[in-house]
Amino acid sequence: MNHTAILSSFDKYTTFSFGDKKLTFRTCDNLERYTKINLWDAGYIEVMAKYKHNKEEIEEYIDLIPVLEGLYMDKEKFLAPIKEVKIEYV
């Protein structure tokens, strides 16, 4: 089994994919792209991001727990097999 989830973004949205599930949620209008995963901690992601209005990348924080709870998903079951997160853009 693959234990890697994928983080990406498009337009005003962030996507987090694992297995056959793809979570899509609203993000900042000025986000250009995610550039580096600093930390994955069972639903909490520290990630570097590039924004249109800033020359430098900045550290951002994504908490997937509220997203999963809002979708009435079993967060422990969904998150437990994920061992790492990678950034991918097509």
Residue, then its C-alpha position, 0 to 999 in steps of 0.5 A: m500500500n502506498h503511504t504517501a498523500i499528495l498536496s497541491s493547489f489550483d486557482k483558489y483551492t487546495t487539494f489533499s489526496f490519498g488513496d481514492k479520496k481527494l479533499t478540496f478546500r478554499t485557500c487564499d486568492n494570492l497563493e501561487r503554489y506550495t513549494k516544500i513540506n516541512l512537517w507532516d503530523a497526522g493531519y497537521i501540515e507545515v508547508m512553505a508557500k509562494y504568494k503573488h504579493n510576496k517575493e519570499e516563500i512563507e511558512e503556512y499551516i494546514d490543519l486537516i482535522p476540521v476539514l475531515e470533521g466537516l465532511y463527517m469522515d473518520k479522521e483516524k481511519f483516513l489519516a493513520p496510513i499516511k506516512e508522508v506528504k508530497i507536493e505535486y503539480v501537473 
